[in-house]
Amino acid sequence: MTDRRWRPGQTVVERFHRPDGSIGQVHPLRVLADDGRVLLAWLPAGTPIVGSRLADGRELREAPLDQRFRIPRVPVPDFWHRTSTLRRIAEDEWSSVWWFFDAAGEFKNWYVNLEVPLGRNPAGVDRIDGVLDVVVERDGTWRWDDEDEAEAAIEVGRLTLEQFDRLRVEGERIGALAERGAYPFDGTDTDFRPDPGWPVPELPPGLLASLSPRSGEGSAPARR
């Protein structure tokens, strides 16, 4: 546990690092609760983010799989699309759990982003996206997501086999929780509604311009 904590209502940023040390995507989050180990935060649809795009101008999903982790990437201004997310980010876990809510505010399902935790910084949390993910439905059934991307990432060194094995173990742990209907898949916070008076979280001024344009073979979560 760190001595760095944030108060409810503060805005922090979640930064997704690439293996070369550069920053990929950056998401501003409104803090709901934080005990120094587990951060619970909110990212509504329409929030400005720093996204990633291939250096040739294509979006990540537009490139064939065999090119997706080989072509350099650059940071671009973007928005978080379609779903709003409540995120639980624990410092010592190789995943973060996202509650997805539709445009009407109704809970859809959970998306578990498998990640390598890198600790906290004064402005937020640092992670490496693990490419492989887990989708958990409302009834507790679950499945792997982006397995093909994970294999492609390993081929080019984006993930090591050791990291991939650790991420698979984490995914299995998550799946076991889902099958038992255990927290966080027990219905907790599925009725969450944000305060209608909350403004959209904002990125720190000048953040996009400050990010290095260096290319990297990394990936951050696709826009949702």
Beta strands, then each sheet from edge to edge (+ up, - down):
strand 1: 11-17
strand 2: 23-34
strand 3: 38-43
strand 4: 48-54
strand 5: 73-79
strand 6: 84-90
strand 7: 95-101
strand 8: 107-121
strand 9: 124-136
strand 10: 142-145
sheet 1: 10+ 9- 1- 2+ 3- 6+ 7- 8+
sheet 2: 4+ 5-
end
